[in-house]
Amino acid sequence: MSFDIKGGQVSGKRFINGLKMFKHVANIGDVRSLAIHPASTTHSQLGEEGLRDAGITPGMICLSIGIEDFADIKADLELGFKAALL
């Protein structure tokens, strides 16, 4: 799943850095919960125009939800959102 976090690239990076349980990796499709901020990682070499052409916004966050307990997933996402608001 993906979503666009308000605050653009700065908030996107803060969100990722605020996560504790989610693994910050480029691959998806694992039993663990994974998160990535494409604008500052996998697609950072594209530049602003290239990102736009690829449909990647500065605040886009991509998640792959694993098999952890829902309460743990929810709590970790809350940490990410809290960090993004700083």
N, C-alpha and C positions, 0 to 999 in steps of 0.2 A: 504494500500500500504506500501511497505517497501523499504528501500534503505540502502546502506552502505556508511557512510560518511568517507572521508579520514581523517586519524589521529587517528583511533581506538577508544578505550574506553574513552580516555580523551576528544576527540572532540565530541564523542557521548553525553557525559554528558554535555559538554558546550552547544551543540545544544539545548538539552532539557531545560537547565537552561536559555537560551536566549529567549525562547518563552514566550510570554505574554498572548496571547489569547487561544492558545491550552491548554487544561487541561492535566496534567501529571498524568494519571491513567492507571491501568492495564487492565481494561475492554475496549472492543471496541464495536461499534454498538450503538451509541448515536446520538442525533441530534447536539451535540456540537462536535467541532473538538478536537481530542484526540491524544496524542503522548506518546510514551514510548521507552526507551532504554533497551531492554531485558537483555543485558549482565550485567547491573548494578542493575537490579530490579527483574523482574519475574523469571529470570533464573540464577541469580548470584550464587546460591548455587551449580551449576553444575561444576564449575571450568573450566579451559581452555580446557581440553580434552572433557568434557561433552558438553560444548558450541559448540565445533567443531562438535561433533557427532550429535548434534541437528540441525546443520546447521545455528547456530547463530554466526555471526562475531562480533568482539569487537566494530565495528562502526555501527552495524545495528540499524536503527531507523524505528519504525513502526508507521504509521499514520492512523487514521480514520478521513476522511474529513466530517465535519458537514455541516449544512445549512447556515452558516454565509456567508456574502457577499464575493465574490471571491477576491476583492481588499483587504479585511481585512485578509483573509487566506494567500494570497500572501505576504502581508506586514509582517505578523508574521513569516512566513517561512524565509523571508529574515533576520529578526532579529536573528533567530536561526542559520542560516548559518554564519552570521557575527560573532556571539559569538563563533562559533566552530573554527573560523580562528585565534582567539587570541593566 
